[in-house]
Amino acid sequence: MKVAILQPGYLPWLGFFDLMYKADCFVIFDDVQYTIRDWRNRNRIKTPDGVLTLTVPVNSRGVRNKLIKDVEIDNTIQWQKKHLKSLSGFYKKSNHFEEIAEIVETVLNRKYTFLIDLDMAFIFKVREFLDLDTMIIFSSEIPSTGRRDDKLLSICKSLNATTYLSGNAAKNYLRESIFHSENINVQWHDYNHPYYNQLWLEKHGFISHLSIVDLLFNHGRDSRDILTGKKSISKPEKLSVRHADKI
């Protein structure tokens, strides 16, 4: 059993779904502390002027002490209309606008109290669209103890994991030895971001590490094979490549 454990995000990037694709069980890490100015409530898209960050406002009172699953959206701000307008306006000339716009509108035309419900609504829609059959469960539903890598190990043991697939961001604190002592192998998910056709390539070049909606709008059903490396798109010669801040 190969297990991945990752915090949920708003309109996640490609690597989030590649990690899901590679795991047998994908655990949404929802019972850990919420971090501000992080990817739980925001992500980036491409526009004629470059990168634009879409942010979901959250109720800030006491948010630093809340678990991810308990953070509420600030619905006094008309953020949904703004995000729909941005996504519809900037991607209206993409090759797969209509089918992806339907997914986006289905998610954003509902009212949410908790941020995680919004994040998961989109994640489940994309999982279905990409035909990923990975099992998804929530860490808050699994018996676990400890903090940081001790908690991760506890979750893996509860799920009888034989392999823990981890993002590279955990390399600065995760002790592989404690997993090995429980006969759990640690594999690092060093994602090789693919090139794909984007809008405004002549003006801005290719920009990586955007929300997966950028890939979906431009490539539709081929997105799964592109993000998992099964299909490659030839990059034009002399095309500039930019990296948004990595996620």
Secondary structure, 3 states (H helix, E strand, C coil): CEEEEECCCCCCEHHHHHHHHHCCEEEECCCCECCCCCCCCEEEEEECCEEEEEECCECCCCHHHCEHHHCEECCCCCHHHHHHHHHHHHHCCCCCHHHHHHHHHHHHCCCCCEHHHHHHHHHHHHHHHCCCCCEEEEHHHCCCCCCHHHHHHHHHHHCCCCEEEEEHHHHHCCCHHHHHCCCCEEEEECCCCCCCCCCCHHHHCEEECCEHHHHHHHHHHHHHHHHCCCCCCCCCCCCCEEECCCC
